[in-house]
C-alpha cells in the first residue's frame, strides 16, 4: 500500500533539498554582488569618497 506515496514524492518535505536551494540562491546573489561591487567601485578606488 506504499504505491500512492511513490506516485507523488514531491508531496514530501525535503529539508536538505530546501537548504541546498537556499544556499545556491544565496551563493548566486553573493557572487553577483561581488562582481557588481568590483565593476562599479573598482574604478572608483583611487578617488576620495
Z-matrix of the N, CA and C atoms (Angstrom, degrees):
N
C 1 1.455
C 2 1.534 1 111.29
N 3 1.307 2 117.46 1 14.14
C 4 1.460 3 120.32 2 178.05
C 5 1.525 4 111.57 3 -91.44
N 6 1.330 5 116.45 4 6.66
C 7 1.465 6 119.89 5 -177.64
C 8 1.535 7 113.03 6 -66.87
N 9 1.339 8 120.76 7 -41.24
C 10 1.473 9 118.83 8 177.71
C 11 1.527 10 112.49 9 -60.67
N 12 1.333 11 118.13 10 -32.14
C 13 1.461 12 120.58 11 178.08
C 14 1.521 13 110.45 12 -67.49
N 15 1.340 14 117.70 13 -34.71
C 16 1.452 15 121.51 14 -178.97
C 17 1.527 16 111.61 15 -72.64
N 18 1.325 17 116.97 16 -25.40
C 19 1.467 18 119.74 17 -178.40
C 20 1.526 19 111.60 18 -74.70
N 21 1.329 20 117.67 19 -29.63
C 22 1.461 21 120.69 20 -177.82
C 23 1.525 22 111.01 21 -127.33
N 24 1.315 23 118.24 22 70.70
C 25 1.474 24 118.63 23 -179.96
C 26 1.522 25 112.46 24 -72.21
N 27 1.353 26 117.52 25 -17.57
C 28 1.450 27 120.03 26 -179.41
C 29 1.532 28 112.27 27 -70.52
N 30 1.338 29 117.37 28 -12.68
C 31 1.451 30 120.52 29 178.92
C 32 1.527 31 111.49 30 -75.38
N 33 1.323 32 117.37 31 -19.02
C 34 1.461 33 120.54 32 -179.81
C 35 1.528 34 109.46 33 -78.90
N 36 1.324 35 116.18 34 147.77
C 37 1.455 36 121.49 35 179.39
C 38 1.524 37 108.99 36 -89.81
N 39 1.320 38 115.84 37 120.72
C 40 1.465 39 120.84 38 -179.77
C 41 1.524 40 108.74 39 -108.81
N 42 1.326 41 116.08 40 102.83
C 43 1.462 42 120.64 41 -177.86
C 44 1.527 43 110.70 42 -66.26
N 45 1.318 44 116.51 43 -41.24
C 46 1.462 45 119.61 44 -179.53
C 47 1.515 46 112.04 45 -63.18
N 48 1.327 47 116.70 46 -41.21
C 49 1.464 48 120.44 47 179.09
C 50 1.526 49 110.71 48 -66.13
N 51 1.338 50 116.79 49 -39.32
C 52 1.461 51 120.90 50 178.84
C 53 1.523 52 110.60 51 -65.42
N 54 1.330 53 116.66 52 -44.95
C 55 1.461 54 119.85 53 179.40
C 56 1.525 55 110.73 54 -64.86
N 57 1.313 56 116.87 55 -38.35
C 58 1.460 57 120.43 56 177.31
C 59 1.512 58 111.55 57 -63.44
N 60 1.321 59 117.31 58 -42.62
C 61 1.468 60 121.21 59 178.69
C 62 1.521 61 110.69 60 -63.69
N 63 1.343 62 116.69 61 -44.04
C 64 1.460 63 120.51 62 178.91
C 65 1.526 64 109.91 63 -63.04
N 66 1.336 65 117.01 64 -40.58
C 67 1.464 66 120.63 65 179.90
C 68 1.520 67 110.71 66 -63.88
N 69 1.333 68 117.65 67 -42.59
C 70 1.465 69 120.91 68 -179.63
C 71 1.530 70 110.19 69 -64.96
N 72 1.330 71 117.67 70 -42.29
C 73 1.464 72 120.64 71 178.39
C 74 1.524 73 110.00 72 -63.83
N 75 1.338 74 116.62 73 -43.99
C 76 1.462 75 120.73 74 179.16
C 77 1.523 76 110.95 75 -61.69
N 78 1.323 77 116.54 76 -42.39
C 79 1.463 78 120.98 77 179.51
C 80 1.528 79 110.95 78 -64.80
N 81 1.311 80 117.13 79 -42.17
C 82 1.469 81 120.72 80 179.59
C 83 1.529 82 110.70 81 -63.79
N 84 1.323 83 117.94 82 -41.79
C 85 1.462 84 121.20 83 178.53
C 86 1.525 85 110.16 84 -66.18
N 87 1.322 86 117.28 85 -39.93
C 88 1.461 87 120.31 86 179.68
C 89 1.527 88 111.10 87 -65.21
N 90 1.326 89 117.44 88 -41.68
C 91 1.462 90 120.79 89 179.25
C 92 1.529 91 110.15 90 -66.52
N 93 1.332 92 117.24 91 -43.92
C 94 1.460 93 120.30 92 178.13
C 95 1.521 94 110.91 93 -62.16
N 96 1.314 95 117.16 94 -40.13
C 97 1.459 96 120.78 95 178.49
C 98 1.524 97 111.05 96 -64.41
N 99 1.323 98 117.86 97 -40.95
C 100 1.457 99 121.30 98 179.25
C 101 1.527 100 110.74 99 -65.32
N 102 1.319 101 117.09 100 -41.61
C 103 1.471 102 120.62 101 179.58
C 104 1.526 103 110.37 102 -65.42
N 105 1.324 104 117.67 103 -44.58
C 106 1.466 105 121.13 104 179.52
C 107 1.520 106 109.82 105 -65.41
N 108 1.327 107 116.90 106 -41.51
C 109 1.456 108 120.93 107 178.75
C 110 1.522 109 110.48 108 -61.23
N 111 1.323 110 117.20 109 -44.54
C 112 1.466 111 120.93 110 179.61
C 113 1.522 112 110.90 111 -66.02
N 114 1.324 113 117.13 112 -38.98
C 115 1.464 114 120.75 113 -177.20
C 116 1.527 115 111.81 114 -72.45
N 117 1.326 116 117.67 115 -35.27
C 118 1.463 117 120.55 116 -175.08
C 119 1.527 118 111.42 117 -90.95
N 120 1.322 119 116.90 118 -49.14
C 121 1.461 120 120.49 119 -174.56
C 122 1.523 121 111.50 120 -85.26
N 123 1.333 122 117.39 121 -24.43
C 124 1.458 123 120.74 122 -179.56
C 125 1.515 124 113.10 123 -53.37
N 126 1.343 125 119.37 124 -52.18
C 127 1.458 126 119.73 125 179.84
C 128 1.528 127 113.63 126 -66.73
N 129 1.338 128 117.87 127 -17.89
C 130 1.460 129 120.94 128 -177.65
C 131 1.525 130 112.66 129 -93.07
N 132 1.334 131 117.83 130 3.29
C 133 1.472 132 120.07 131 -175.49
C 134 1.523 133 111.63 132 -60.73
N 135 1.318 134 118.36 133 -34.94
C 136 1.442 135 121.17 134 -177.36
C 137 1.516 136 113.41 135 -73.83
N 138 1.309 137 117.22 136 -18.36
C 139 1.466 138 120.52 137 -177.70
C 140 1.522 139 111.43 138 -85.95
N 141 1.308 140 115.76 139 152.04
C 142 1.472 141 120.59 140 175.34
C 143 1.524 142 108.51 141 -80.77
N 144 1.321 143 115.51 142 126.23
C 145 1.472 144 118.85 143 -178.32
C 146 1.519 145 110.24 144 -96.19
